[in-house]
């Protein structure tokens, strides 16, 4: 049975998922939200295909790991005869001509390690979400797979006959498969592939060298940071919520969505985590993306989600040409959340931009021009803080005044006041501080439920959701405020199942949630730490780390009984939780030596 035991290779332009059998099982082209030419992760309905597979005769993968501090994946195959081979997968990324070189390319290097390994190469891309068989043309040292959405070129030093006829052959030398855009190689294949691998390894090692790491859990944080970086589409600065579509949240399959888009809220959490590690360029690129969205928005209206190009319309439809993960459908393309009103988005964008006014590493730091561009979003946050919306959990058939949306509207106005103070704009500071105070008062009066003695998910409501754990993290309340302490107790009592926290437990349009939302448990870990319950927090954080795949990654949901991972993969929210938990809980460097 297929599992979410997948490795990610990418370069900020493309990203592919390699499964535990060594297959390229998911790769969308020409963008991360494009047609998945390799789509076996979601099981093409017409025939077996949608993968790039390497088979060792009578063998199987026995080991899979990342090259230390890189996005280069290594898979070792072995059989009972003692034949062994190594497959190395990477997407080239390094500095060239004062720019980052990140082609539409995946390189696979096969290297014999022992014995006389016989391998079979099966390269079977499909187009149209699994419905289209490519037209194949052969060149002198390459194969072209021509599809309506993209022409994939395979350049190789292996026998083209063996590849096209899927005949086994003796692997007696290093063999390269270079998959990518339909462009001729300009250098010797072996030399180019070797140079690309070496430069890519050096790039990632240097990138990791400059991370501001906590003392503890560094391996987990490094892997999370690299993974988040691979979820950025650098051409525009957008950040996708995950690299996949339609991995169900549970085996029942009711909650199945396409996450290959940029939610402005998810992007904030991602850049906030990376900025805390010293990765400022991703924040700058993302701010540029969201400011561009704001500039072209009519009446300063922002959607919760956009494509990586900034496209507004993401109509959702189902395809029958892919069966789905483990055969669980439907497979969806697009996301109707783009139509929703989610009022927190305005505060979220302001939160995203706030560090740019205070971080002296930026040259130059943000100034009055960006502040003036953010103020209209603050006006929207103020106007909408007590208006109904779909909320952080994107409820599809109901609308309420959600506490989490009001909280982020407050945070936006509060940060504008702080930015104005930084810029010496005293009049603006007083104006935004007054508005933040009004929103805060509204939340404290209307979201508090006397019957349950905790904050509620909605103004005047009784039910709770896990986003209430952000009340202290975003600064609306001190962690030792009795109202926050009581709300954490309510989360423990109502939302916690074993070691895991659900986002909510009441039935919605799709029934009751079956699995825990991974980030919510990380939020709970943070709340415990802020309450001074550090040992409990550390113990739970370690349990969450134990739920990662063997390559150190997490999806969106966890089955609280089995610990199985469900939901789209890798989920940026969950990787953010790894970073934030380590930064909050790690022992300080200063007393370690």
C-alpha positions, 0 to 999 in steps of 0.5 A, a space after each residue: 500500500 502506498 504511503 506518504 514516505 516521499 522525498 522532495 527534490 526541487 530548486 525553486 522553479 520545479 519540485 518533484 516527489 520521489 517515493 520510497 521505491 525510488 520512483 519519480 511519482 509526482 512532478 508538475 510541469 512547467 510549474 508546481 501547479 501545472 500538469 503532473 507528467 509524473 502522476 503515479 502518486 494519484 494512480 492514473 486510471 487508464 493504465 500503469 504509467 506516470 512515473 520514472 522508475 529504476 528497477 534492479 533485477 531481483 532487488 529493491 530499495 534498502 536505504 534512502 536519505 538526503 545528502 547532508 544539508 542539501 535537497 539531493 536525495 540518495 536511494 540505494 538498491 540491493 538484491 540477494 546476489 549482493 548487487 548494489 546501485 545508488 540513485 542520486 536525484 536533484 534539481 540543479 540550483 546554484 549561483 551563476 552569472 550573479 543569478 540563481 540558476 534553477 532550470 526546469 530539470 531533474 537529474 538522476 545519476 545511477 552508480 554501480 556500488 557492488 556486484 553486477 547490477 542489471 537495471 531496467 529503466 521505465 520512463 512513462 510520463 503522461 499528460 492531461 492528469 493521466 489521460 494522455 499518452 505522449 508522442 515519442 520521438 528519438 534523437 541521437 542521445 535524447 528522447 522527446 515525450 511530446 504532450 499538449 501541456 509540455 514537451 519533456 526531453 530525456 537526455 542520457 548516456 544510456 542506450 535509448 533502445 534499452 529505455 524505449 523498449 524497457 530492456 534490462 542492461 548491465 550497469 557498469 558505469 555511471 549513467 545519467 538521466 536528465 529530464 526537463 525542458 525540450 532544450 539541447 545540452 550545450 556541454 558534455 552530458 557527463 561533465 555537465 551533470 557532475 558539475 551541476 551535482 557538485 555546485 548544487 551540493 555546495 549551494 545548499 551546504 552554504 545556504 544552511 551555513 547561514 541559518 540561525 539555528 537553535 541549539 537542539 533539533 538542528 537536523 529537523 530544523 534544517 530539513 524543514 527549512 530546506 523543504 519550505 524553500 522548495 515550496 517557494 516559486 521564486 519566479 514570482 515569490 509565491 509560496 504554495 501550501 503543499 506540492 500536491 493535490 487531492 491527498 485525502 485528509 482521512 481514508 473516508 475521502 470527503 475532504 480532498 483539496 488542491 493545495 498547489 496554490 498560494 494562500 496568503 495566510 500560509 505564506 505568512 507563517 512560512 516566511 515568519 518561520 524562515 525569517 526567524 532562521 535568518 532567511 530574509 530573501 524569501 520574505 522580501 520576494 514574498 512581500 513583493 508578490 503580495 504587494 503586487 496583488 494589493 496594487 492591482 486589487 479592485 477596492 483593495 480586495 484580497 482573496 485568500 488564495 491565488 495561483 503562483 502567478 497571481 491568477 485570481 480565478 482557480 475554478 475547481 473541478 474533478 477529474 476521473 483520469 486519476 483514481 486518487 491516492 490509494 484509489 481514494 477520489 475524487 481528484 480535484 484541480 483548482 480550489 473554490 476557496 478563491 471565491 471566499 471572504 476570509 477577513 484575516 487576509 488583510 492583517 496577514 499581509 501586514 504581519 508578513 511585511 512588518 519585519 521588513 521595517 525593523 530588520 537592519 539586514 535588509 538594504 534598505 529597510 522598508 520605509 514610508 512608501 511601503 507603509 502607505 501601501 499597507 495602510 489601505 489593507 489596514 483600513 479593510 482589516 478595521 472595517 471587516 474585523 466584526 463581519 462574517 466570513 468563512 474563517 481560517 478553516 474555510 468553511 464552505 457553507 456557513 459564515 460567522 464572525 470568526 475570532 481568528 479573523 478578528 484576531 488577525 485584523 487586530 494584529 494588522 492594525 497593531 503592527 501598523 501602529 508599531 511601524 508608524 512609531 518606527 517611522 516617526 509618524 505619530 499621527 498615524 501611530 495614534 490612529 492605528 493604535 486606537 483602531 487596534 484597541 477598538 478591535 481588541 475590546 470587541 474580541 474580549 467582549 464578544 468572543 468570550 463565552 461565560 458559559 464555557 469560561 473560554 474564548 469561542 471560535 465565533 463572536 457570541 458562540 460556544 464552540 472552540 477551535 485550535 486557532 484560539 491558541 494564537 491569542 498569546 502568540 500574536 500578542 492580543 493577550 499575555 500568556 499568563 492571562 487567566 482567560 488564555 489559560 482557561 482557553 488552553 484548558 478548554 482546548 485540552 479538554 475538547 480538542 485533544 485526542 491522545 497526543 494530538 489536537 484537532 482544529 475543531 471537533 464539531 460537524 461541518 459540511 463534510 461531517 466530523 473531522 477524523 484526523 488531527 491537524 498537525 499544525 494545531 498540535 504544534 500550536 498547542 506545544 507553543 502554548 504549553 511552553 508559553 504557560 511555563 509547562 516546558 517539559 510537557 511541551 518538549 515531550 509532545 514536540 519529540 512525539 511530533 518529530 517521531 511522526 515525521 517520515 524517515 526523510 524528516 517530512 510531514 503532511 497536513 494531518 495525523 491519524 491520532 490512533 495509528 500515527 499515519 500521515 494524511 493530507 497534502 504533502 509536504 505541508 508548509 504549515 507542518 514544517 513551520 511547526 517544526 521550526 517554531 517549536 524548536 526555536 521556542 523550546 531549545 536550550 540556549 547556545 550560551 550555556 552549552 559550552 
